[in-house]
Amino acid sequence: MSTETLSGLRDYLFSTLSRSNMLWLATQLKERAEKEEELKPYTIEELHQMVEEGRKQIAEGHYLTSEEVFSDLFEEFGVEEKEQKELQLVEAV
């Protein structure tokens, strides 16, 4: 997130939160930041290992089709969206 965006968010919070709410939020943010561990980039070896594991899973038949993935997503986010997507697919044909 850009500094400009963060400054805008900060200013918005200053204008809407009470002093006690700001102190609570500051404490929560500080605690969360201290618990977060630094992200480390994957090594080339780790990436190759992940690709090989994926190939092995696919060869063993452990994968989802795109229809299964979309079905799971629509179930998670609501049937109405699934119906809209089905209508779009029918209209496209």
Secondary structure, 3 states (H helix, E strand, C coil): CCHHHHHHHHHHHHHHCCHHHHHHHHHHHHHHHHHCCCCCCCCHHHHHHHHHHHHHHHHCCCCCCHHHHHHHHHHHHCHHHHHHHHHHHHHHC
